[in-house]
Amino acid sequence: MRIVLCYPVEESHVERIAAAAPEAEVVDAGQERVAAELFAADIYCGHAKVPVDWEGVVRAGRLRWIQSSAAGMDHCLVPAVIRSDLVVTSASGVLSDQVAEHALALLTAWHRSLPTFFRAQENKEFIRRPTRDLTGSTVGIVGFGGVGRRVAEVLAPLSTRILATDLFPVEKPPHVEALWPADRLDQLLRQVDVVILALPLYDDTRAMFDASALGKMKPGALLANVARGPLVVHDDLVAALSSGHLAGAVLDVTDPEPLPPESPLWEMPQVIVTPHVGGQAAWRIDRMTDLFCRNLRRWQEDRPLVNYLADKRLGFPIRGSGTPIWGDGSDP
C-alpha cells in the first residue's frame, strides 16, 4: 500500500502515519510532486494547490481513497472523482475551533469599530467614536456543520439570539433558538443583524449570495464570510454596501482570491478583509494527522470512516446519517 501526502507535514507526522499503517510506504510529495505521485498512490491525504489531472488519476484505477486535509472539497471533487468509486473523506470540523475564533475576532472588531480606532492610534488621536453591540444581537448562521456549530458555541455566551439553516437540520443544540431547513433561508435573512456564512462550496451554493439574497437581508445588517469566497457575488456585495443596504462586511475569503487591488472592498471603511487565515493554528497539522491516523486504522479494520462523504456531490459528511463525524466522540 502506498500513501501519498500533500499537506505541510513534519518528520514526526510522517512517523505517526507510518506507525498507523506499518506495511505502507508513506511518501511526502508536497505541492511539487503531488500531481505525478497521485498516479502511483493507493491512498492520498492532502490538498493539492497545483493542477492535478484527476481524470487521468481516476482512469489509472489505482487510487482508492482521498482524505482531504481541508474542509472545503472543491480542490478535488471534480466530476471524474464524483462519478468514480473513489472513497472520499473530508476534514470537516478539524479546523472549526480556529475558524470560529477568527469569526469572533472579525465580528467583535467590526462591532467595536477597532479598524477606526487603529487608524486613530496611528495618528495619535484619542477621540471617542461610536461602536455597535454584538452582545444581544440576532445572529444567523447559514450552514450548520462543524464550523457553524462551533461559531454558535462561541457566540452563545454573548447572549446572542442564534438562528441557523442547514440542508440537514438535525441535532439542534440548546443554545440555538431555531435550526431550520435550507429552504427557510429567506425567513432567517429578514430578521437577523448578522449573517455568518459557514457553507461548503458546490454547484448549489456557488454565487448563492447574489443581489437577490443580499437584498433580502435586514437593512443595516452585517455579512460575515468565513467559508468560501465564491459563495458571494463580489459586485453585488459592493453594490449592497455602497447603497447602504448593508452596514458592513467582514471577509476572510473573497472572490476572486487574492482580492485584486482594484476591488472597491479594500477602500470601504465598513469592510474588514483578512487573507484567508481563519484556518491557521499552531496545532493544525497535528490535528489533521490525528484524523488521518484514526481513519487509516478504520480503513484497515474495514470500519466506517470519519467524515465519509456518502454523497460526493454535496462535498460534506451528512450529520445524523450514522457516519462518524470528527468531534462527535467516535472511538479512535
C-alpha positions, -999 to 999 in steps of 0.1 A, spaced: 0 0 0 14 34 -10 2 65 9 9 99 -7 8 131 14 4 167 3 0 188 34 27 205 54 38 176 75 70 173 95 90 142 101 71 135 133 38 134 114 51 111 88 63 88 115 29 88 131 12 79 98 37 51 92 31 37 126 -7 37 119 -1 17 87 32 -3 93 30 -21 60 25 10 39 51 31 20 45 68 30 55 95 5 56 131 14 51 145 -21 45 182 -13 30 205 -39 60 200 -61 54 163 -68 18 155 -59 5 157 -94 28 129 -106 28 109 -73 -10 106 -73 -8 81 -102 11 57 -80 -9 62 -48 -34 38 -32 -43 64 -5 -39 102 -7 -41 127 21 -38 164 13 -49 195 -5 -32 200 -39 -30 236 -48 -14 229 -81 -32 215 -112 -39 178 -109 -51 155 -138 -79 140 -117 -95 124 -148 -62 107 -156 -58 95 -119 -93 81 -120 -87 63 -153 -54 49 -139 -75 30 -114 -50 27 -86 -62 54 -61 -88 41 -38 -93 68 -11 -89 106 -9 -86 121 26 -88 158 22 -67 179 46 -92 208 41 -129 211 50 -136 226 16 -136 199 -11 -137 219 -43 -99 212 -48 -106 175 -56 -143 170 -61 -142 173 -99 -168 155 -120 -145 125 -127 -139 119 -89 -176 124 -81 -186 98 -107 -160 73 -97 -159 47 -69 -132 66 -50 -139 68 -13 -136 105 -2 -134 118 34 -132 155 44 -115 174 72 -149 189 82 -147 201 118 -110 196 122 -104 233 117 -136 246 133 -120 259 165 -97 283 148 -122 294 121 -147 301 149 -121 321 168 -113 341 137 -150 347 130 -154 360 166 -124 383 161 -138 398 129 -173 402 144 -160 419 176 -135 441 157 -163 454 134 -188 459 161 -163 477 184 -150 498 155 -115 486 160 -102 494 125 -114 531 131 -95 531 164 -64 515 149 -63 543 123 -68 569 151 -39 553 171 -16 558 141 -25 595 141 -22 597 179 -59 607 182 -76 600 215 -112 605 204 -143 586 214 -163 573 184 -195 553 181 -195 515 185 -221 488 180 -231 458 201 -227 422 192 -240 412 226 -277 408 225 -279 408 187 -297 383 165 -272 362 145 -280 339 116 -256 311 107 -260 297 72 -246 262 71 -246 243 104 -218 218 101 -186 217 121 -177 254 117 -213 267 120 -218 247 152 -186 259 168 -194 295 158 -227 292 176 -209 278 207 -185 308 209 -213 334 203 -238 319 228 -221 334 259 -226 369 244 -264 365 249 -269 364 212 -301 350 197 -289 324 173 -309 311 142 -294 287 117 -302 269 85 -288 238 71 -295 212 43 -298 186 71 -312 204 101 -306 178 128 -292 178 164 -301 213 173 -280 225 204 -299 241 232 -282 275 228 -296 278 192 -331 291 191 -340 276 158 -324 253 133 -343 254 100 -341 236 67 -322 254 39 -354 264 22 -362 288 51 -331 309 44 -353 339 34 -370 338 67 -337 339 85 -323 367 64 -352 390 71 -347 391 109 -310 387 118 -285 415 124 -255 394 114 -254 367 87 -225 343 90 -217 321 60 -203 286 70 -214 268 39 -194 244 17 -188 254 -19 -205 233 -46 -228 239 -75 -259 248 -55 -241 273 -32 -218 290 -57 -230 326 -61 -258 319 -36 -255 353 -21 -262 374 -51 -281 407 -54 -314 389 -46 -302 372 -14 -283 403 -2 -314 423 -9 -334 401 14 -311 407 43 -323 431 70 -314 467 62 -283 476 82 -272 440 87 -236 427 86 -224 399 63 -196 377 75 -180 351 52 -155 327 68 -163 298 43 -156 302 6 -153 334 -14 -175 323 -44 -205 319 -22 -209 357 -26 -211 377 -59 -184 403 -55 -201 431 -75 -234 425 -59 -218 428 -24 -201 460 -34 -235 474 -46 -253 464 -14 -226 481 7 -224 512 -15 -262 517 -13 -262 515 25 -285 485 25 -258 465 43 -240 482 71 -208 463 65 -190 430 57 -162 410 73 -145 387 49 -118 361 54 -125 348 19 -132 366 -13 -139 360 -49 -116 364 -67 -89 354 -43 -65 371 -37 -87 401 -38 -73 423 -66 -61 458 -57 -88 475 -78 -116 459 -58 -137 487 -40 -139 465 -10 -103 475 0 -113 511 3 -146 507 21 -143 517 58 -172 494 68 -154 463 54 -127 442 71 -107 418 48 -83 392 61 -63 370 36 -79 336 42 -62 329 75 -92 316 95 -78 280 94 -44 289 107 -33 274 140 -1 261 156 -17 227 161 -35 224 127 -12 198 112 -12 177 145 -50 176 144 -52 168 107 -27 139 113 -49 127 142 -79 124 118 -59 107 91 -43 82 115 -78 75 130 -92 69 95 -62 48 85 -69 24 113 -105 23 104 -97 17 68 -75 -13 77 -102 -27 100 -130 -21 75 -148 2 98 -168 33 88 -145 62 81 -148 95 100 -162 123 77 -171 99 49 -189 116 20 -219 94 13 -228 119 -14 -198 134 -31 -219 159 -49 -225 177 -16 -189 179 -5 -195 173 32 -204 144 55 -241 142 64 -247 147 101 -273 123 116 -268 97 89 -248 73 111 -214 84 96 -189 92 123 -182 129 123 -150 145 137 -156 157 172 -187 137 179 -169 114 203 -164 85 179 -140 58 190 -104 62 178 
